[in-house]
Amino acid sequence: MDGVGTTLAAFLNYSLSVLRALAKQGFNNLAQTTIGPELQAEVNRLAEFINQPRAFDETPEITKADTKRDSLWKALWYAWHYVMQLDPTDPLYQAALQLRPTMTAYKGVYRHELTKETMELEGLHRDLGTEANAAVLETLGLDRIAADIFAANTIVANATSEREQTRGQRIAQKGDDTTSALRKQIAVTLTDAIRQVNALDRIQSSAATTQAIQDVCGIIEHYKLVAAQPASKQGDGSTVVTPVTLVDNVEGD
């Protein structure tokens, strides 16, 4: 994935995800002792570019709405999970069972990055909005909680969209050409790093290389779906991201 068709926020999140997947297995174990820190430095630099101005300072309502949707999702999850503990012959259990594929697919959504969570909750809205699932929610008395989750998610999505208006300010402060060049460089470094792991796996496969490839493949597939989304659903590039410190993972692996 070269980032074409994605916003800066989505591209940065993709880059961070790959970087963390590699670091988790240990740069030494993946023959990444040089390229790993290089990728880290480049990704952190891009994070500096798009963190100005701070997203939460521009749209303080995001904080409240994000906290609300997270709390409501947990409430929905645990209420549904409680019903799943009933006797299998109970009609409520049978109703809740219909929701299991959907609910389990979104189990940890509240832990995800802001824009990623927003997109995933939109997917949850579609999945729970089918006639069959909507009927189950009503039967379980969970329809109001679900509606409030999606209302809060809409607030976050709209506030994120409004930040697009500040893009000119960010370009003036940081320089769009510089950002574009760095993005291209990161895409090259990412490609080289992934190819290096693939080559090592073919020559000397290990648990580390196998897991790294599996994790990175999953990340790539996810962000292919992100790239297919309209830019307004990807985030505008102003998502606050804390630069990562992964050098400690290089030593002693």
PyRosetta script that sets phi, psi and omega in degrees:
from pyrosetta import init, pose_from_sequence

init()
pose = pose_from_sequence("MDGVGTTLAAFLNYSLSVLRALAKQGFNNLAQTTIGPELQAEVNRLAEFINQPRAFDETPEITKADTKRDSLWKALWYAWHYVMQLDPTDPLYQAALQLRPTMTAYKGVYRHELTKETMELEGLHRDLGTEANAAVLETLGLDRIAADIFAANTIVANATSEREQTRGQRIAQKGDDTTSALRKQIAVTLTDAIRQVNALDRIQSSAATTQAIQDVCGIIEHYKLVAAQPASKQGDGSTVVTPVTLVDNVEGD")
pose.set_psi(1, 124.4)
pose.set_omega(1, -177.3)
pose.set_phi(2, -101.5)
pose.set_psi(2, 4.0)
pose.set_omega(2, 177.7)
pose.set_phi(3, 88.0)
pose.set_psi(3, -5.7)
pose.set_omega(3, 179.2)
pose.set_phi(4, -64.0)
pose.set_psi(4, 130.3)
pose.set_omega(4, 178.8)
pose.set_phi(5, 91.2)
pose.set_psi(5, -1.6)
pose.set_omega(5, 178.8)
pose.set_phi(6, -111.7)
pose.set_psi(6, 154.2)
pose.set_omega(6, 174.7)
pose.set_phi(7, -75.3)
pose.set_psi(7, 170.5)
pose.set_omega(7, 177.6)
pose.set_phi(8, -60.7)
pose.set_psi(8, -40.5)
pose.set_omega(8, -179.0)
pose.set_phi(9, -61.1)
pose.set_psi(9, -47.8)
pose.set_omega(9, -179.3)
pose.set_phi(10, -64.9)
pose.set_psi(10, -40.9)
pose.set_omega(10, 179.3)
pose.set_phi(11, -65.0)
pose.set_psi(11, -41.0)
pose.set_omega(11, 178.5)
pose.set_phi(12, -64.3)
pose.set_psi(12, -43.5)
pose.set_omega(12, 179.5)
pose.set_phi(13, -63.8)
pose.set_psi(13, -38.0)
pose.set_omega(13, 175.6)
pose.set_phi(14, -61.7)
pose.set_psi(14, -47.3)
pose.set_omega(14, -178.8)
pose.set_phi(15, -62.7)
pose.set_psi(15, -43.1)
pose.set_omega(15, 178.5)
pose.set_phi(16, -62.6)
pose.set_psi(16, -40.5)
pose.set_omega(16, -178.7)
pose.set_phi(17, -63.6)
pose.set_psi(17, -44.3)
pose.set_omega(17, 178.7)
pose.set_phi(18, -64.9)
pose.set_psi(18, -44.9)
pose.set_omega(18, -179.9)
pose.set_phi(19, -57.9)
pose.set_psi(19, -45.6)
pose.set_omega(19, -179.0)
pose.set_phi(20, -67.5)
pose.set_psi(20, -36.0)
pose.set_omega(20, 178.6)
pose.set_phi(21, -63.8)
pose.set_psi(21, -39.6)
pose.set_omega(21, 178.7)
pose.set_phi(22, -70.3)
pose.set_psi(22, -44.8)
pose.set_omega(22, -178.5)
pose.set_phi(23, -64.3)
pose.set_psi(23, -33.1)
pose.set_omega(23, -179.1)
pose.set_phi(24, -60.4)
pose.set_psi(24, -35.4)
pose.set_omega(24, 180.0)
pose.set_phi(25, -86.7)
pose.set_psi(25, -8.3)
pose.set_omega(25, 179.2)
pose.set_phi(26, 94.1)
pose.set_psi(26, 120.1)
pose.set_omega(26, -179.0)
pose.set_phi(27, -59.7)
pose.set_psi(27, -39.3)
pose.set_omega(27, 178.9)
pose.set_phi(28, -60.8)
pose.set_psi(28, -41.8)
pose.set_omega(28, -178.1)
pose.set_phi(29, -66.0)
pose.set_psi(29, -20.5)
pose.set_omega(29, -177.2)
pose.set_phi(30, -109.7)
pose.set_psi(30, 10.8)
pose.set_omega(30, -176.8)
pose.set_phi(31, 57.3)
pose.set_psi(31, 41.6)
pose.set_omega(31, -177.0)
pose.set_phi(32, -115.7)
pose.set_psi(32, 23.5)
pose.set_omega(32, -173.3)
pose.set_phi(33, -62.2)
pose.set_psi(33, -26.1)
pose.set_omega(33, 178.5)
pose.set_phi(34, -98.0)
pose.set_psi(34, -51.3)
pose.set_omega(34, -174.0)
pose.set_phi(35, -72.2)
pose.set_psi(35, -27.9)
pose.set_omega(35, 179.2)
pose.set_phi(36, -59.8)
pose.set_psi(36, -56.4)
pose.set_omega(36, 177.5)
pose.set_phi(37, -61.7)
pose.set_psi(37, -32.6)
pose.set_omega(37, 177.4)
pose.set_phi(38, -63.3)
pose.set_psi(38, -44.9)
pose.set_omega(38, 179.0)
pose.set_phi(39, -63.6)
pose.set_psi(39, -40.7)
pose.set_omega(39, 179.1)
pose.set_phi(40, -59.3)
pose.set_psi(40, -46.0)
pose.set_omega(40, -178.7)
pose.set_phi(41, -63.5)
pose.set_psi(41, -41.4)
pose.set_omega(41, -179.8)
pose.set_phi(42, -66.1)
pose.set_psi(42, -42.6)
pose.set_omega(42, -179.6)
pose.set_phi(43, -65.9)
pose.set_psi(43, -41.5)
pose.set_omega(43, 178.3)
pose.set_phi(44, -63.3)
pose.set_psi(44, -35.6)
pose.set_omega(44, 178.6)
pose.set_phi(45, -65.7)
pose.set_psi(45, -42.0)
pose.set_omega(45, 178.2)
pose.set_phi(46, -64.4)
pose.set_psi(46, -37.7)
pose.set_omega(46, 178.1)
pose.set_phi(47, -60.6)
pose.set_psi(47, -37.8)
pose.set_omega(47, 178.1)
pose.set_phi(48, -64.1)
pose.set_psi(48, -38.6)
pose.set_omega(48, -179.3)
pose.set_phi(49, -62.2)
pose.set_psi(49, -45.1)
pose.set_omega(49, -171.1)
pose.set_phi(50, -94.7)
pose.set_psi(50, 2.8)
pose.set_omega(50, 178.0)
pose.set_phi(51, -90.6)
pose.set_psi(51, 9.8)
pose.set_omega(51, -178.2)
pose.set_phi(52, -122.1)
pose.set_psi(52, 120.7)
pose.set_omega(52, -3.9)
pose.set_phi(53, -80.6)
pose.set_psi(53, 171.5)
pose.set_omega(53, -178.3)
pose.set_phi(54, -68.6)
pose.set_psi(54, 134.1)
pose.set_omega(54, -176.2)
pose.set_phi(55, -64.0)
pose.set_psi(55, -41.6)
pose.set_omega(55, -176.5)
pose.set_phi(56, -70.3)
pose.set_psi(56, -28.5)
pose.set_omega(56, 176.5)
pose.set_phi(57, -67.7)
pose.set_psi(57, -34.2)
pose.set_omega(57, -179.4)
pose.set_phi(58, -74.7)
pose.set_psi(58, -40.2)
pose.set_omega(58, -174.0)
pose.set_phi(59, -129.8)
pose.set_psi(59, 77.2)
pose.set_omega(59, -176.7)
pose.set_phi(60, -62.1)
pose.set_psi(60, -21.1)
pose.set_omega(60, 180.0)
pose.set_phi(61, -66.8)
pose.set_psi(61, -19.4)
pose.set_omega(61, 178.6)
pose.set_phi(62, -62.0)
pose.set_psi(62, -42.8)
pose.set_omega(62, -177.7)
pose.set_phi(63, -57.1)
pose.set_psi(63, -47.6)
pose.set_omega(63, -178.6)
pose.set_phi(64, -65.7)
pose.set_psi(64, -45.7)
pose.set_omega(64, -178.1)
pose.set_phi(65, -67.8)
pose.set_psi(65, -37.5)
pose.set_omega(65, 179.5)
pose.set_phi(66, -65.3)
pose.set_psi(66, -43.9)
pose.set_omega(66, 178.2)
pose.set_phi(67, -63.1)
pose.set_psi(67, -39.3)
pose.set_omega(67, -179.0)
pose.set_phi(68, -65.0)
pose.set_psi(68, -46.3)
pose.set_omega(68, -177.3)
pose.set_phi(69, -66.5)
pose.set_psi(69, -34.3)
pose.set_omega(69, 177.7)
pose.set_phi(70, -64.8)
pose.set_psi(70, -46.2)
pose.set_omega(70, -178.8)
pose.set_phi(71, -64.8)
pose.set_psi(71, -41.1)
pose.set_omega(71, -179.5)
pose.set_phi(72, -67.8)
pose.set_psi(72, -37.5)
pose.set_omega(72, 177.6)
pose.set_phi(73, -62.6)
pose.set_psi(73, -42.3)
pose.set_omega(73, 178.4)
pose.set_phi(74, -62.0)
pose.set_psi(74, -40.6)
pose.set_omega(74, 178.6)
pose.set_phi(75, -62.6)
pose.set_psi(75, -42.7)
pose.set_omega(75, 178.8)
pose.set_phi(76, -64.1)
pose.set_psi(76, -44.7)
pose.set_omega(76, -178.2)
pose.set_phi(77, -60.6)
pose.set_psi(77, -50.0)
pose.set_omega(77, -175.2)
pose.set_phi(78, -71.1)
pose.set_psi(78, -31.6)
pose.set_omega(78, 176.0)
pose.set_phi(79, -66.1)
pose.set_psi(79, -44.4)
pose.set_omega(79, 177.6)
pose.set_phi(80, -64.4)
pose.set_psi(80, -43.9)
pose.set_omega(80, -178.2)
pose.set_phi(81, -62.6)
pose.set_psi(81, -35.5)
pose.set_omega(81, 177.3)
pose.set_phi(82, -61.2)
pose.set_psi(82, -45.3)
pose.set_omega(82, -179.3)
pose.set_phi(83, -62.9)
pose.set_psi(83, -32.4)
pose.set_omega(83, 179.6)
pose.set_phi(84, -68.7)
pose.set_psi(84, -9.6)
pose.set_omega(84, 177.1)
pose.set_phi(85, -91.3)
pose.set_psi(85, -4.5)
pose.set_omega(85, -179.7)
pose.set_phi(86, -71.4)
pose.set_psi(86, 168.3)
pose.set_omega(86, 176.7)
pose.set_phi(87, -60.4)
pose.set_psi(87, 133.5)
pose.set_omega(87, -178.0)
pose.set_phi(88, -55.9)
pose.set_psi(88, -19.2)
pose.set_omega(88, 178.9)
pose.set_phi(89, -83.7)
pose.set_psi(89, -10.4)
pose.set_omega(89, -179.3)
pose.set_phi(90, -69.1)
pose.set_psi(90, 132.0)
pose.set_omega(90, 179.4)
pose.set_phi(91, -56.8)
pose.set_psi(91, -34.6)
pose.set_omega(91, 179.0)
pose.set_phi(92, -67.1)
pose.set_psi(92, -36.9)
pose.set_omega(92, 176.7)
pose.set_phi(93, -62.2)
pose.set_psi(93, -45.6)
pose.set_omega(93, -179.7)
pose.set_phi(94, -61.1)
pose.set_psi(94, -37.0)
pose.set_omega(94, 177.9)
pose.set_phi(95, -67.8)
pose.set_psi(95, -46.8)
pose.set_omega(95, -178.9)
pose.set_phi(96, -62.8)
pose.set_psi(96, -32.2)
pose.set_omega(96, -179.6)
pose.set_phi(97, -59.5)
pose.set_psi(97, -31.4)
pose.set_omega(97, 179.7)
pose.set_phi(98, -65.8)
pose.set_psi(98, -25.3)
pose.set_omega(98, -178.1)
pose.set_phi(99, -88.6)
pose.set_psi(99, -8.4)
pose.set_omega(99, -172.3)
pose.set_phi(100, -56.6)
pose.set_psi(100, -46.2)
pose.set_omega(100, -179.8)
pose.set_phi(101, -58.5)
pose.set_psi(101, -39.8)
pose.set_omega(101, -179.2)
pose.set_phi(102, -72.8)
pose.set_psi(102, -47.8)
pose.set_omega(102, -176.2)
pose.set_phi(103, -63.1)
pose.set_psi(103, -45.2)
pose.set_omega(103, -177.9)
pose.set_phi(104, -66.9)
pose.set_psi(104, -29.7)
pose.set_omega(104, 179.4)
pose.set_phi(105, -65.4)
pose.set_psi(105, -26.7)
pose.set_omega(105, -176.5)
pose.set_phi(106, -112.4)
pose.set_psi(106, 19.1)
pose.set_omega(106, -171.6)
pose.set_phi(107, -50.6)
pose.set_psi(107, -51.6)
pose.set_omega(107, -174.4)
pose.set_phi(108, -100.6)
pose.set_psi(108, 25.3)
pose.set_omega(108, -173.3)
pose.set_phi(109, -59.3)
pose.set_psi(109, -32.8)
pose.set_omega(109, -175.8)
pose.set_phi(110, -68.9)
pose.set_psi(110, -14.0)
pose.set_omega(110, 179.9)
pose.set_phi(111, -86.6)
pose.set_psi(111, -9.1)
pose.set_omega(111, -171.6)
pose.set_phi(112, -82.4)
pose.set_psi(112, 161.7)
pose.set_omega(112, 178.0)
pose.set_phi(113, -57.0)
pose.set_psi(113, 151.8)
pose.set_omega(113, -169.5)
pose.set_phi(114, -49.2)
pose.set_psi(114, -55.9)
pose.set_omega(114, -175.7)
pose.set_phi(115, -70.3)
pose.set_psi(115, -34.6)
pose.set_omega(115, 178.0)
pose.set_phi(116, -64.6)
pose.set_psi(116, -44.3)
pose.set_omega(116, 179.0)
pose.set_phi(117, -61.9)
pose.set_psi(117, -40.8)
pose.set_omega(117, -179.8)
pose.set_phi(118, -59.3)
pose.set_psi(118, -46.0)
pose.set_omega(118, 179.5)
pose.set_phi(119, -65.2)
pose.set_psi(119, -40.3)
pose.set_omega(119, -178.5)
pose.set_phi(120, -68.5)
pose.set_psi(120, -36.5)
pose.set_omega(120, 177.6)
pose.set_phi(121, -69.2)
pose.set_psi(121, -29.3)
pose.set_omega(121, 173.4)
pose.set_phi(122, -65.7)
pose.set_psi(122, -37.7)
pose.set_omega(122, 175.4)
pose.set_phi(123, -65.4)
pose.set_psi(123, -40.4)
pose.set_omega(123, 177.2)
pose.set_phi(124, -62.1)
pose.set_psi(124, -38.6)
pose.set_omega(124, 179.0)
pose.set_phi(125, -60.4)
pose.set_psi(125, -43.1)
pose.set_omega(125, 178.5)
pose.set_phi(126, -65.1)
pose.set_psi(126, -43.1)
pose.set_omega(126, -176.3)
pose.set_phi(127, -67.5)
pose.set_psi(127, -42.3)
pose.set_omega(127, 179.9)
pose.set_phi(128, -79.0)
pose.set_psi(128, -12.9)
pose.set_omega(128, -178.6)
pose.set_phi(129, -85.0)
pose.set_psi(129, -3.4)
pose.set_omega(129, 176.1)
pose.set_phi(130, -64.3)
pose.set_psi(130, 155.6)
pose.set_omega(130, -175.7)
pose.set_phi(131, -56.8)
pose.set_psi(131, -43.7)
pose.set_omega(131, -177.3)
pose.set_phi(132, -66.6)
pose.set_psi(132, -46.3)
pose.set_omega(132, -178.1)
pose.set_phi(133, -69.6)
pose.set_psi(133, -36.6)
pose.set_omega(133, 178.0)
pose.set_phi(134, -62.7)
pose.set_psi(134, -38.3)
pose.set_omega(134, 178.7)
pose.set_phi(135, -65.2)
pose.set_psi(135, -38.8)
pose.set_omega(135, 178.9)
pose.set_phi(136, -65.7)
pose.set_psi(136, -44.2)
pose.set_omega(136, 178.2)
pose.set_phi(137, -57.1)
pose.set_psi(137, -42.0)
pose.set_omega(137, 179.7)
pose.set_phi(138, -66.2)
pose.set_psi(138, -42.0)
pose.set_omega(138, 178.9)
pose.set_phi(139, -60.1)
pose.set_psi(139, -38.9)
pose.set_omega(139, -178.2)
pose.set_phi(140, -84.6)
pose.set_psi(140, -5.7)
pose.set_omega(140, -178.5)
pose.set_phi(141, 73.6)
pose.set_psi(141, 25.6)
pose.set_omega(141, -176.5)
pose.set_phi(142, -108.6)
pose.set_psi(142, 3.5)
pose.set_omega(142, -176.5)
pose.set_phi(143, -64.6)
pose.set_psi(143, -35.5)
pose.set_omega(143, -179.3)
pose.set_phi(144, -67.8)
pose.set_psi(144, -42.0)
pose.set_omega(144, 178.2)
pose.set_phi(145, -61.6)
pose.set_psi(145, -45.6)
pose.set_omega(145, -180.0)
pose.set_phi(146, -60.0)
pose.set_psi(146, -42.8)
pose.set_omega(146, -179.8)
pose.set_phi(147, -61.9)
pose.set_psi(147, -39.4)
pose.set_omega(147, -179.5)
pose.set_phi(148, -69.8)
pose.set_psi(148, -33.6)
pose.set_omega(148, 175.5)
pose.set_phi(149, -59.7)
pose.set_psi(149, -48.3)
pose.set_omega(149, -174.8)
pose.set_phi(150, -72.5)
pose.set_psi(150, -28.5)
pose.set_omega(150, 175.2)
pose.set_phi(151, -66.2)
pose.set_psi(151, -43.8)
pose.set_omega(151, 178.3)
pose.set_phi(152, -65.9)
pose.set_psi(152, -37.1)
pose.set_omega(152, 179.3)
pose.set_phi(153, -65.9)
pose.set_psi(153, -35.0)
pose.set_omega(153, 177.2)
pose.set_phi(154, -64.7)
pose.set_psi(154, -38.1)
pose.set_omega(154, 177.6)
pose.set_phi(155, -61.3)
pose.set_psi(155, -45.3)
pose.set_omega(155, 179.0)
pose.set_phi(156, -62.6)
pose.set_psi(156, -45.3)
pose.set_omega(156, -178.7)
pose.set_phi(157, -61.6)
pose.set_psi(157, -43.1)
pose.set_omega(157, -179.2)
pose.set_phi(158, -67.0)
pose.set_psi(158, -41.0)
pose.set_omega(158, 179.6)
pose.set_phi(159, -65.8)
pose.set_psi(159, -37.0)
pose.set_omega(159, 176.9)
pose.set_phi(160, -63.9)
pose.set_psi(160, -41.1)
pose.set_omega(160, 179.2)
pose.set_phi(161, -63.7)
pose.set_psi(161, -36.5)
pose.set_omega(161, -179.4)
pose.set_phi(162, -64.5)
pose.set_psi(162, -26.2)
pose.set_omega(162, -179.3)
pose.set_phi(163, -66.9)
pose.set_psi(163, -16.1)
pose.set_omega(163, 177.3)
pose.set_phi(164, -57.8)
pose.set_psi(164, -27.1)
pose.set_omega(164, -178.2)
pose.set_phi(165, -66.2)
pose.set_psi(165, -19.8)
pose.set_omega(165, -178.1)
pose.set_phi(166, -95.0)
pose.set_psi(166, 5.0)
pose.set_omega(166, -177.0)
pose.set_phi(167, -59.7)
pose.set_psi(167, -39.2)
pose.set_omega(167, 178.9)
pose.set_phi(168, -58.8)
pose.set_psi(168, -38.8)
pose.set_omega(168, 178.7)
pose.set_phi(169, -64.5)
pose.set_psi(169, -42.0)
pose.set_omega(169, -179.1)
pose.set_phi(170, -66.7)
pose.set_psi(170, -38.4)
pose.set_omega(170, 179.0)
pose.set_phi(171, -63.5)
pose.set_psi(171, -43.3)
pose.set_omega(171, -179.3)
pose.set_phi(172, -63.6)
pose.set_psi(172, -35.2)
pose.set_omega(172, -176.6)
pose.set_phi(173, -79.3)
pose.set_psi(173, -37.1)
pose.set_omega(173, -171.3)
pose.set_phi(174, -112.9)
pose.set_psi(174, -26.9)
pose.set_omega(174, -179.3)
pose.set_phi(175, 91.6)
pose.set_psi(175, 107.3)
pose.set_omega(175, -175.8)
pose.set_phi(176, -65.1)
pose.set_psi(176, -34.5)
pose.set_omega(176, -180.0)
pose.set_phi(177, -62.3)
pose.set_psi(177, -42.3)
pose.set_omega(177, 179.7)
pose.set_phi(178, -63.7)
pose.set_psi(178, -43.1)
pose.set_omega(178, 179.1)
pose.set_phi(179, -62.0)
pose.set_psi(179, -44.1)
pose.set_omega(179, -179.5)
pose.set_phi(180, -61.7)
pose.set_psi(180, -43.0)
pose.set_omega(180, -179.4)
pose.set_phi(181, -64.4)
pose.set_psi(181, -41.7)
pose.set_omega(181, -179.9)
pose.set_phi(182, -66.1)
pose.set_psi(182, -39.3)
pose.set_omega(182, 178.2)
pose.set_phi(183, -60.3)
pose.set_psi(183, -42.7)
pose.set_omega(183, 178.7)
pose.set_phi(184, -64.7)
pose.set_psi(184, -39.5)
pose.set_omega(184, 179.8)
pose.set_phi(185, -65.0)
pose.set_psi(185, -42.2)
pose.set_omega(185, 179.0)
pose.set_phi(186, -62.3)
pose.set_psi(186, -40.3)
pose.set_omega(186, 178.9)
pose.set_phi(187, -60.0)
pose.set_psi(187, -39.7)
pose.set_omega(187, 178.6)
pose.set_phi(188, -67.1)
pose.set_psi(188, -45.4)
pose.set_omega(188, -178.8)
pose.set_phi(189, -64.0)
pose.set_psi(189, -41.5)
pose.set_omega(189, 177.8)
pose.set_phi(190, -60.0)
pose.set_psi(190, -45.8)
pose.set_omega(190, -179.6)
pose.set_phi(191, -61.2)
pose.set_psi(191, -44.4)
pose.set_omega(191, 179.7)
pose.set_phi(192, -62.7)
pose.set_psi(192, -42.5)
pose.set_omega(192, -178.4)
pose.set_phi(193, -64.3)
pose.set_psi(193, -44.0)
pose.set_omega(193, -179.0)
pose.set_phi(194, -66.9)
pose.set_psi(194, -41.7)
pose.set_omega(194, 177.6)
pose.set_phi(195, -62.7)
pose.set_psi(195, -36.9)
pose.set_omega(195, -179.5)
pose.set_phi(196, -64.8)
pose.set_psi(196, -41.2)
pose.set_omega(196, 178.2)
pose.set_phi(197, -66.3)
pose.set_psi(197, -42.1)
pose.set_omega(197, 178.5)
pose.set_phi(198, -61.0)
pose.set_psi(198, -41.8)
pose.set_omega(198, -179.8)
pose.set_phi(199, -65.2)
pose.set_psi(199, -43.0)
pose.set_omega(199, 178.8)
pose.set_phi(200, -62.7)
pose.set_psi(200, -38.5)
pose.set_omega(200, -179.1)
pose.set_phi(201, -65.0)
pose.set_psi(201, -35.6)
pose.set_omega(201, 178.8)
pose.set_phi(202, -70.6)
pose.set_psi(202, -36.0)
pose.set_omega(202, -177.5)
pose.set_phi(203, -81.8)
pose.set_psi(203, -45.0)
pose.set_omega(203, -175.1)
pose.set_phi(204, -145.6)
pose.set_psi(204, 78.9)
pose.set_omega(204, -177.4)
pose.set_phi(205, -65.1)
pose.set_psi(205, 144.3)
pose.set_omega(205, 178.8)
pose.set_phi(206, -147.5)
pose.set_psi(206, 171.1)
pose.set_omega(206, 177.1)
pose.set_phi(207, -60.5)
pose.set_psi(207, -36.1)
pose.set_omega(207, -179.0)
pose.set_phi(208, -66.8)
pose.set_psi(208, -46.6)
pose.set_omega(208, -179.0)
pose.set_phi(209, -68.0)
pose.set_psi(209, -39.5)
pose.set_omega(209, 179.3)
pose.set_phi(210, -62.6)
pose.set_psi(210, -45.2)
pose.set_omega(210, -179.3)
pose.set_phi(211, -68.2)
pose.set_psi(211, -40.1)
pose.set_omega(211, 179.5)
pose.set_phi(212, -61.1)
pose.set_psi(212, -44.9)
pose.set_omega(212, 179.7)
pose.set_phi(213, -63.5)
pose.set_psi(213, -43.4)
pose.set_omega(213, 179.0)
pose.set_phi(214, -60.9)
pose.set_psi(214, -45.4)
pose.set_omega(214, -178.8)
pose.set_phi(215, -65.1)
pose.set_psi(215, -44.9)
pose.set_omega(215, -177.6)
pose.set_phi(216, -66.3)
pose.set_psi(216, -38.8)
pose.set_omega(216, 177.9)
pose.set_phi(217, -60.8)
pose.set_psi(217, -41.1)
pose.set_omega(217, 177.8)
pose.set_phi(218, -63.6)
pose.set_psi(218, -41.0)
pose.set_omega(218, 178.9)
pose.set_phi(219, -63.6)
pose.set_psi(219, -45.3)
pose.set_omega(219, -178.9)
pose.set_phi(220, -61.4)
pose.set_psi(220, -44.1)
pose.set_omega(220, -179.9)
pose.set_phi(221, -62.2)
pose.set_psi(221, -41.0)
pose.set_omega(221, 179.6)
pose.set_phi(222, -61.5)
pose.set_psi(222, -46.2)
pose.set_omega(222, -175.2)
pose.set_phi(223, -78.0)
pose.set_psi(223, -14.1)
pose.set_omega(223, 168.3)
pose.set_phi(224, -65.8)
pose.set_psi(224, -38.5)
pose.set_omega(224, 176.7)
pose.set_phi(225, -67.7)
pose.set_psi(225, -38.3)
pose.set_omega(225, 178.0)
pose.set_phi(226, -62.3)
pose.set_psi(226, -43.5)
pose.set_omega(226, -178.7)
pose.set_phi(227, -62.7)
pose.set_psi(227, -26.4)
pose.set_omega(227, -179.7)
pose.set_phi(228, -78.5)
pose.set_psi(228, -12.6)
pose.set_omega(228, -180.0)
pose.set_phi(229, -80.1)
pose.set_psi(229, 153.6)
pose.set_omega(229, 172.7)
pose.set_phi(230, -59.3)
pose.set_psi(230, 151.8)
pose.set_omega(230, -177.4)
pose.set_phi(231, -56.9)
pose.set_psi(231, -33.8)
pose.set_omega(231, -178.6)
pose.set_phi(232, -63.9)
pose.set_psi(232, -22.8)
pose.set_omega(232, -179.9)
pose.set_phi(233, -94.0)
pose.set_psi(233, -11.6)
pose.set_omega(233, 179.9)
pose.set_phi(234, -86.5)
pose.set_psi(234, -21.6)
pose.set_omega(234, -170.4)
pose.set_phi(235, 104.6)
pose.set_psi(235, 154.5)
pose.set_omega(235, -171.4)
pose.set_phi(236, -97.6)
pose.set_psi(236, 2.9)
pose.set_omega(236, 179.7)
pose.set_phi(237, 99.6)
pose.set_psi(237, 3.1)
pose.set_omega(237, -178.7)
pose.set_phi(238, -109.0)
pose.set_psi(238, 12.8)
pose.set_omega(238, 179.9)
pose.set_phi(239, -59.6)
pose.set_psi(239, 132.7)
pose.set_omega(239, 179.1)
pose.set_phi(240, -75.1)
pose.set_psi(240, 120.6)
pose.set_omega(240, 179.5)
pose.set_phi(241, -128.5)
pose.set_psi(241, 128.6)
pose.set_omega(241, 178.1)
pose.set_phi(242, -80.2)
pose.set_psi(242, 125.1)
pose.set_omega(242, 177.9)
pose.set_phi(243, -54.1)
pose.set_psi(243, 141.8)
pose.set_omega(243, -174.7)
pose.set_phi(244, -90.7)
pose.set_psi(244, 150.2)
pose.set_omega(244, 175.0)
pose.set_phi(245, -122.0)
pose.set_psi(245, 105.1)
pose.set_omega(245, -173.9)
pose.set_phi(246, -122.4)
pose.set_psi(246, 3.8)
pose.set_omega(246, -176.0)
pose.set_phi(247, -60.0)
pose.set_psi(247, -32.9)
pose.set_omega(247, -179.6)
pose.set_phi(248, -58.9)
pose.set_psi(248, -24.9)
pose.set_omega(248, -178.7)
pose.set_phi(249, -75.7)
pose.set_psi(249, -13.3)
pose.set_omega(249, -178.3)
pose.set_phi(250, -75.2)
pose.set_psi(250, -37.4)
pose.set_omega(250, -174.6)
pose.set_phi(251, -86.6)
pose.set_psi(251, 139.5)
pose.set_omega(251, 169.9)
pose.set_phi(252, 77.7)
pose.set_psi(252, 14.1)
pose.set_omega(252, 179.4)
pose.set_phi(253, -80.3)
pose.dump_pdb("model.pdb")
